[in-house]
Amino acid sequence: MAVLADSDTRWKWGALTAKRLIPNESDTSDVRLDGYLLRGRATPTARQLQEVGVHADSLREVTTVEFLREMEQQSYDILVLSLVGGGVQAMLHGLRSAWAGREKRPVVVTGYVGVVYEKLADGLLLRHGADLVLANSRQDADRFRAVYDGVGADSASVTEVALPFLGGAPYEGEHDPYTVVFAAQPSVPDSRKDRTYLLNRLIQHARRHPEREVLLKLRSKPGEHTTHIEELPYQKLVQGADAPANFRLVYGHMGEVLDRTDLLVTMSSTAALESLHRRIPTVVLTDLGIREALGNHHFVGSGCLASWDQLDAGHRPVPDAEWVSRQGVAADGGYATTFDAARERIAKLLGRPGGLPPLTPYYTPETASGYLPGILARHHLGPDGAPLPGAPAADRAPGPVRQIVRRAARGAYRHGVQRVAPVIRRMGEL
């Protein structure tokens, strides 16, 4: 099987999903996993890949055209597309073209990395055409089918599963010291004022409770990018802050951090679902309002919404059992079976007489003539999904000079996003 991903978090989701899709009777050691990282602004660094902790038998960077050429030559049973919506749509059309006339093709699987709280219709229709569109919960499966049915698209591909990285030992009581973890997000909130506010409240909580350990869990180091662009990293904001000794920044695997967590605090991170699955007390902050732009509106009815004032006073949230169940977490032992439906569907597709039909995305040059060509062009594909003349591709591995130039260009881009762009924006507000 193979996974194509465009960021560290999507590599984590895609690779773990691929491993979950292996039939129960199979020995995972006998199944080969090839990883492909789509070259772009968020291509993960070696450190980020190491932190994710998911390993493949092979892993390399590719352009769109390189990947499509590889798929023409390789024979896989399952291909997981773990990309942003536009990337999935481009690959579906590119693969349809690359596999034209081929007797056998892989089962193509896609889905979402975590909570789906924005661009529901847009993101779903960009993913339509895959053989399986995975929904991480019963609630998502219902919403996904409603969108597809509502536009007249086939909804049979929607398959309910769960987030593939849920797991770990359930919470059994307070640690020594009691540990509060704030799970930061790269783009939520996005303003300096709001991010500084959250940082200050976290530091204040550490001062109010010197007996506690207060951790700021960060996704990436300065200069690295993840799924979303981070213009104002907390590492920069915390410089010069008068933080107490019981406050510190941490990196690493989220599961390992949760092993020592007594209270998980976030704005809307998927880490909240990981925490709830393990029965760790979990808070989704209301300090900046309950708003779609923050994503915390997704947690209405969860019992987890609370403010820093309440936490400072000792509040411990109690999640709503029905809400949690609909999110596919805290499954009371049923988590091991949550991928059974997906495995069964894949087995049926692979056993289909005569092989699988061509991929049929909802968007075509006929149904979306003003939208689809731009998406394909960004990935150097023409309206028919075939590579455009002059599309970037390499028939051999890049040499050392090219690698240095590429790293320098990527570093310059990230510097511009995190340093130059905010300055220009502030100057424009004068």
SETORTI-438924 format. One record per residue (C-alpha): residue in three letters; chain; x, y, z. Coordinates in steps of 0.02 Angstrom, whole numbers, plus 50000, padded with zeros to 5 digits. Each point is the difference from the previous one (the first is absolute). Layout:
<sites>
rest, kette, x, y, z
ALA, A, X, Y, Z
...
</sites>
This chain:
<sites>
rest, kette, x, y, z
MET, A, 50000, 50000, 50000
ALA, A, 50051, 50181, 49977
VAL, A, 49966, 50167, 50083
LEU, A, 50018, 50173, 49923
ALA, A, 50004, 50142, 50128
ASP, A, 50038, 50186, 49996
SER, A, 50041, 50040, 50182
ASP, A, 50056, 49919, 50162
THR, A, 49825, 49983, 50072
ARG, A, 49930, 49931, 49839
TRP, A, 50142, 49875, 49989
LYS, A, 49957, 49943, 50175
TRP, A, 49815, 49980, 49957
GLY, A, 50033, 49919, 49832
ALA, A, 50131, 49876, 50058
LEU, A, 49904, 49948, 50155
THR, A, 49840, 49985, 49899
ALA, A, 50090, 49888, 49875
LYS, A, 50058, 49887, 50141
ARG, A, 49822, 49992, 50070
LEU, A, 49932, 49948, 49831
ILE, A, 50105, 49842, 49996
PRO, A, 49882, 49849, 50017
ASN, A, 49991, 49930, 50176
GLU, A, 50067, 49832, 49945
SER, A, 50154, 50077, 49920
ASP, A, 50168, 50014, 50083
THR, A, 50047, 50184, 49990
SER, A, 50184, 49952, 49984
ASP, A, 49959, 49921, 49831
VAL, A, 49918, 50157, 49931
ARG, A, 50111, 50128, 49915
LEU, A, 49963, 50185, 50026
ASP, A, 50076, 50125, 49878
GLY, A, 49987, 50183, 50047
TYR, A, 50002, 50149, 49883
LEU, A, 50012, 50181, 50059
LEU, A, 49928, 50127, 49879
ARG, A, 50125, 50139, 49979
GLY, A, 49933, 50169, 50060
ARG, A, 50005, 50131, 50136
ALA, A, 49952, 49877, 50138
THR, A, 50112, 49854, 49953
PRO, A, 50054, 49931, 50169
THR, A, 50179, 50006, 50061
ALA, A, 50094, 49848, 50061
ARG, A, 49970, 50057, 50181
GLN, A, 49812, 50013, 49972
LEU, A, 49994, 49827, 49923
GLN, A, 50098, 49930, 50145
GLU, A, 49880, 50081, 50124
VAL, A, 49850, 49926, 49912
GLY, A, 50075, 49830, 50031
VAL, A, 49919, 49909, 49854
HIS, A, 50123, 49907, 49890
ALA, A, 49986, 49936, 49822
ASP, A, 50102, 49877, 49898
SER, A, 50043, 50143, 49883
LEU, A, 49969, 50186, 50008
ARG, A, 50045, 50136, 49875
GLU, A, 49952, 50171, 49935
VAL, A, 49911, 50012, 49833
THR, A, 49918, 50128, 49888
THR, A, 49825, 49968, 49933
VAL, A, 50068, 49940, 49833
GLU, A, 50131, 49889, 50082
PHE, A, 49867, 49919, 50107
LEU, A, 49883, 49969, 49853
ARG, A, 50143, 49921, 49902
GLU, A, 50038, 49890, 50150
MET, A, 49818, 49945, 50010
GLU, A, 50005, 49951, 49816
GLN, A, 50144, 49881, 50036
GLN, A, 49960, 49934, 50175
SER, A, 49865, 49877, 50048
TYR, A, 49917, 50030, 50168
ASP, A, 49841, 49932, 50077
ILE, A, 49961, 50157, 50101
LEU, A, 50048, 50182, 49974
VAL, A, 49962, 50126, 50137
LEU, A, 49993, 50183, 49946
SER, A, 50033, 50103, 50156
LEU, A, 49997, 50174, 49926
VAL, A, 49907, 50165, 50006
GLY, A, 49838, 49994, 49900
GLY, A, 50069, 50080, 49843
GLY, A, 50146, 49879, 50001
VAL, A, 49883, 49851, 50013
GLN, A, 49895, 50064, 49853
ALA, A, 50154, 50028, 49892
MET, A, 50066, 49826, 50039
LEU, A, 49832, 49918, 49961
HIS, A, 49999, 50078, 49827
GLY, A, 50186, 49968, 49975
LEU, A, 49982, 49817, 50051
ARG, A, 49847, 49978, 49889
SER, A, 50107, 50056, 49854
ALA, A, 50154, 49900, 50053
TRP, A, 49899, 49840, 50022
ALA, A, 49900, 50015, 49838
GLY, A, 49992, 49830, 49917
ARG, A, 50076, 49911, 50149
GLU, A, 49917, 49836, 50049
LYS, A, 50033, 50015, 50185
ARG, A, 50020, 50151, 50113
PRO, A, 50011, 50026, 50190
VAL, A, 49854, 50041, 50113
VAL, A, 50016, 50187, 50031
VAL, A, 49963, 50061, 50176
THR, A, 49993, 50177, 50070
GLY, A, 49927, 50094, 50148
TYR, A, 50036, 50133, 50130
VAL, A, 50140, 50017, 50128
GLY, A, 49885, 50054, 50142
VAL, A, 49851, 50108, 50044
VAL, A, 49905, 50065, 49847
TYR, A, 49938, 50170, 50053
GLU, A, 50015, 50105, 49843
LYS, A, 49978, 49988, 49811
LEU, A, 49898, 49842, 50020
ALA, A, 49919, 49999, 49826
ASP, A, 50155, 50066, 49912
GLY, A, 50119, 49875, 50080
LEU, A, 49883, 49853, 49977
LEU, A, 49965, 50032, 49816
LEU, A, 50187, 50018, 49968
ARG, A, 50022, 49826, 50076
HIS, A, 49856, 49922, 49903
GLY, A, 50057, 49869, 49876
ALA, A, 50106, 49898, 50119
ASP, A, 49939, 49822, 50030
LEU, A, 49992, 50033, 50187
VAL, A, 49975, 50169, 50084
LEU, A, 50031, 49964, 50182
ALA, A, 49897, 50085, 50135
ASN, A, 50079, 50005, 50172
SER, A, 49835, 49987, 50094
ARG, A, 49816, 49959, 49983
GLN, A, 49961, 50186, 49998
ASP, A, 50122, 50031, 49856
ALA, A, 49933, 49851, 49902
ASP, A, 49823, 50069, 50010
ARG, A, 50058, 50174, 49948
PHE, A, 50106, 49934, 49857
ARG, A, 49858, 49896, 49927
ALA, A, 49880, 50147, 50014
VAL, A, 50117, 50111, 49898
TYR, A, 50028, 49870, 49863
ASP, A, 49816, 49953, 49990
GLY, A, 49953, 50184, 49999
VAL, A, 50097, 50035, 49840
GLY, A, 49957, 49837, 49915
ALA, A, 50171, 49921, 50025
ASP, A, 50022, 49817, 50046
SER, A, 50019, 49987, 50189
ALA, A, 50042, 49814, 50004
SER, A, 50184, 50042, 50024
VAL, A, 49969, 50076, 50173
THR, A, 50063, 49875, 50128
GLU, A, 49994, 50025, 50188
VAL, A, 50162, 49965, 50093
ALA, A, 50089, 50095, 50140
LEU, A, 50157, 50103, 50016
PRO, A, 50142, 49876, 49976
PHE, A, 50111, 50072, 50136
LEU, A, 49879, 49979, 50146
GLY, A, 50066, 49884, 50133
GLY, A, 50115, 49996, 50149
ALA, A, 49967, 49953, 50179
PRO, A, 49841, 50071, 50077
TYR, A, 50019, 50135, 50132
GLU, A, 50006, 49925, 50175
GLY, A, 50024, 50150, 50112
GLU, A, 50108, 50150, 50039
HIS, A, 50186, 49999, 49971
ASP, A, 50134, 50074, 50111
PRO, A, 50016, 50140, 49958
TYR, A, 49826, 50037, 49932
THR, A, 50030, 50045, 49818
VAL, A, 49903, 50124, 49893
VAL, A, 50034, 49995, 49812
PHE, A, 49948, 50133, 49876
ALA, A, 49995, 49926, 49824
ALA, A, 50047, 50143, 49883
GLN, A, 49941, 50015, 49821
PRO, A, 50095, 50084, 49857
SER, A, 49858, 50110, 49938
VAL, A, 49867, 50006, 50138
PRO, A, 49990, 50135, 50057
ASP, A, 50094, 50097, 49867
SER, A, 50024, 50175, 50074
ARG, A, 50146, 50055, 50108
LYS, A, 49879, 50071, 50129
ASP, A, 49904, 49838, 50022
ARG, A, 50153, 49889, 50001
THR, A, 50086, 50113, 50126
TYR, A, 49844, 49995, 50108
LEU, A, 49998, 49809, 50003
LEU, A, 50186, 49994, 50039
ASN, A, 49981, 50125, 50143
ARG, A, 49854, 49905, 50075
LEU, A, 50099, 49839, 49993
ILE, A, 50145, 50084, 50090
GLN, A, 49881, 50077, 50127
HIS, A, 49927, 49827, 50033
ALA, A, 50175, 49936, 50035
ARG, A, 50028, 50142, 50124
ARG, A, 49834, 49970, 50087
HIS, A, 50039, 49814, 50018
PRO, A, 50187, 49982, 50036
GLU, A, 49969, 49819, 50052
ARG, A, 49949, 49959, 49821
GLU, A, 50105, 49972, 49846
VAL, A, 49934, 50105, 49856
LEU, A, 50054, 49951, 49825
LEU, A, 49977, 50088, 49833
LYS, A, 49997, 49858, 49872
LEU, A, 50063, 50062, 49832
ARG, A, 49979, 49917, 49831
SER, A, 50154, 50067, 49910
LYS, A, 50160, 50097, 50027
PRO, A, 50031, 50172, 49923
GLY, A, 50028, 49984, 49813
GLU, A, 49901, 49838, 49986
HIS, A, 49826, 49994, 49926
THR, A, 49860, 49882, 50037
THR, A, 49825, 49984, 49925
HIS, A, 49966, 50185, 50028
ILE, A, 50115, 50151, 49987
GLU, A, 50056, 50068, 50169
GLU, A, 50044, 50183, 49983
LEU, A, 50017, 50032, 50188
PRO, A, 50082, 49850, 50084
TYR, A, 49983, 49994, 50189
GLN, A, 50188, 49978, 50013
LYS, A, 50016, 50178, 49936
LEU, A, 49861, 50070, 50110
VAL, A, 50070, 49922, 50158
GLN, A, 50170, 50085, 49981
GLY, A, 50021, 50125, 50140
ALA, A, 49848, 49937, 50096
ASP, A, 50022, 49982, 50188
ALA, A, 49951, 49818, 50009
PRO, A, 50010, 49902, 50164
ALA, A, 50108, 49846, 50020
ASN, A, 49851, 49882, 49987
PHE, A, 49960, 50061, 49823
ARG, A, 50090, 49934, 49848
LEU, A, 49986, 49962, 49815
VAL, A, 49996, 49819, 49941
TYR, A, 50005, 49909, 49834
GLY, A, 49986, 49816, 49962
HIS, A, 49867, 49871, 49963
MET, A, 49828, 50054, 50063
GLY, A, 49964, 49828, 50070
GLU, A, 50155, 50006, 50108
VAL, A, 49953, 50171, 50066
LEU, A, 49824, 49939, 50040
ASP, A, 50076, 49857, 50102
ARG, A, 50041, 50129, 50135
THR, A, 49854, 50121, 49975
ASP, A, 49869, 50035, 50133
LEU, A, 49912, 50142, 49908
LEU, A, 50005, 50030, 49813
VAL, A, 49957, 50178, 49944
THR, A, 49980, 50058, 49820
MET, A, 49903, 50114, 49885
SER, A, 49940, 49864, 49881
SER, A, 50144, 49881, 49967
THR, A, 49972, 49819, 49952
ALA, A, 50105, 49965, 50155
ALA, A, 49837, 50028, 50096
LEU, A, 49928, 49844, 49919
GLU, A, 50157, 49900, 50041
SER, A, 49986, 50060, 50180
LEU, A, 49814, 49961, 50013
HIS, A, 50029, 49826, 49931
ARG, A, 50117, 49967, 50146
ARG, A, 49877, 50079, 50126
ILE, A, 50121, 50140, 50042
PRO, A, 49911, 50157, 50064
THR, A, 49990, 50112, 49846
VAL, A, 49956, 50183, 49979
VAL, A, 49961, 50097, 49841
LEU, A, 50022, 50184, 50037
THR, A, 49861, 50130, 49984
ASP, A, 50106, 50153, 50044
LEU, A, 50004, 50062, 49821
GLY, A, 49818, 49956, 49969
ILE, A, 49920, 49845, 49925
ARG, A, 50024, 50034, 49816
GLU, A, 50012, 49905, 49836
ALA, A, 50164, 50088, 49961
LEU, A, 50076, 49920, 50156
GLY, A, 49924, 49828, 49973
ASN, A, 49944, 49987, 50181
HIS, A, 49818, 50006, 49943
HIS, A, 50026, 49817, 49954
PHE, A, 50003, 49961, 50187
VAL, A, 49829, 50075, 50041
GLY, A, 49911, 49869, 50103
SER, A, 50160, 49910, 50048
GLY, A, 50004, 50060, 50181
CYS, A, 50181, 50052, 49971
LEU, A, 49976, 50187, 49969
ALA, A, 50074, 50108, 50139
SER, A, 50104, 50157, 50030
TRP, A, 50169, 50032, 50080
ASP, A, 49913, 50084, 50147
GLN, A, 49906, 49838, 50034
LEU, A, 50159, 49898, 49983
ASP, A, 50095, 50115, 50118
ALA, A, 49861, 49971, 50126
GLY, A, 50020, 49810, 49988
HIS, A, 49864, 49953, 49875
ARG, A, 50007, 49821, 49934
PRO, A, 49894, 49967, 49846
VAL, A, 49886, 49850, 49981
PRO, A, 49974, 49949, 49818
ASP, A, 49828, 49958, 49934
ALA, A, 49999, 49813, 49964
GLU, A, 49880, 50009, 49853
TRP, A, 50098, 50139, 49915
VAL, A, 50165, 49908, 50026
SER, A, 49927, 49840, 49927
ARG, A, 49945, 50090, 49841
GLN, A, 50178, 50064, 49977
GLY, A, 50073, 49825, 49991
VAL, A, 50100, 50016, 50161
ALA, A, 49992, 49915, 50171
ALA, A, 49925, 49851, 49910
ASP, A, 50001, 49888, 50156
GLY, A, 50107, 49866, 49921
GLY, A, 49921, 50006, 49828
TYR, A, 50141, 50097, 49920
ALA, A, 50085, 49843, 49934
THR, A, 49851, 49967, 49885
THR, A, 49976, 50177, 49933
PHE, A, 50096, 49963, 49839
ASP, A, 49909, 49836, 49964
ALA, A, 49876, 50079, 49880
ALA, A, 50141, 50082, 49902
ARG, A, 50097, 49837, 49991
GLU, A, 49847, 49906, 49939
ARG, A, 49964, 50130, 49866
ILE, A, 50181, 49995, 49940
ALA, A, 49997, 49810, 49992
LYS, A, 49842, 50006, 49892
LEU, A, 50075, 50129, 49884
LEU, A, 50162, 49904, 49980
GLY, A, 49901, 49842, 49962
ARG, A, 49889, 50083, 49871
PRO, A, 49998, 49899, 49837
GLY, A, 50083, 50095, 49859
GLY, A, 50084, 50123, 50117
LEU, A, 49944, 50173, 50054
PRO, A, 49921, 50128, 49884
PRO, A, 50088, 50166, 49965
LEU, A, 49997, 50130, 50138
THR, A, 49848, 50115, 49981
PRO, A, 50016, 50164, 50097
TYR, A, 49845, 50109, 50017
TYR, A, 50095, 50148, 49929
THR, A, 50034, 49987, 49813
PRO, A, 50038, 50128, 49863
GLU, A, 49813, 49993, 49964
THR, A, 49932, 50021, 50177
ALA, A, 50131, 50124, 50066
SER, A, 50079, 50083, 49848
GLY, A, 50040, 50158, 50097
TYR, A, 50075, 49913, 50153
LEU, A, 50081, 49835, 49957
PRO, A, 50128, 50060, 49869
GLY, A, 50080, 50118, 50127
ILE, A, 50017, 49860, 50128
LEU, A, 50081, 49885, 49873
ALA, A, 50114, 50137, 49933
ARG, A, 50070, 50033, 50174
HIS, A, 50062, 49821, 49995
HIS, A, 50062, 50020, 49820
LEU, A, 49860, 49894, 49927
GLY, A, 49891, 50039, 49851
PRO, A, 49809, 49990, 49994
ASP, A, 50012, 49815, 49954
GLY, A, 50114, 49962, 50149
ALA, A, 50155, 49975, 49893
PRO, A, 50160, 50095, 50046
LEU, A, 50019, 50169, 49916
PRO, A, 50152, 50033, 49890
GLY, A, 50146, 50058, 50106
ALA, A, 49928, 49929, 50162
PRO, A, 50137, 49979, 50131
ALA, A, 50059, 49821, 50008
ALA, A, 50165, 49914, 50025
ASP, A, 50050, 49836, 49922
ARG, A, 50137, 49982, 50130
ALA, A, 50031, 50049, 50180
PRO, A, 50047, 50184, 50021
GLY, A, 50185, 50034, 50017
PRO, A, 50079, 50085, 50151
VAL, A, 49996, 50174, 49921
ARG, A, 49816, 49984, 49958
GLN, A, 49962, 49938, 50176
ILE, A, 50089, 50150, 50076
VAL, A, 49907, 50121, 49886
ARG, A, 49835, 49916, 50042
ARG, A, 50031, 50011, 50188
ALA, A, 50053, 50182, 49983
ALA, A, 49843, 50043, 49902
ARG, A, 49889, 49912, 50125
GLY, A, 50087, 50089, 50144
ALA, A, 49979, 50168, 49913
TYR, A, 49815, 49967, 49977
ARG, A, 49977, 49954, 50183
HIS, A, 50100, 50152, 50054
GLY, A, 49888, 50109, 49893
VAL, A, 49843, 49926, 50076
GLN, A, 50057, 50009, 50181
ARG, A, 50105, 50159, 49999
VAL, A, 49971, 50113, 49851
ALA, A, 49814, 49980, 49971
PRO, A, 49947, 50047, 50178
VAL, A, 50108, 50157, 49993
ILE, A, 49924, 50054, 49834
ARG, A, 49826, 49966, 50069
ARG, A, 50032, 50107, 50153
MET, A, 50069, 50141, 49892
GLY, A, 49842, 49995, 49896
GLU, A, 49895, 50023, 50157
LEU, A, 50088, 50162, 50049
</sites>
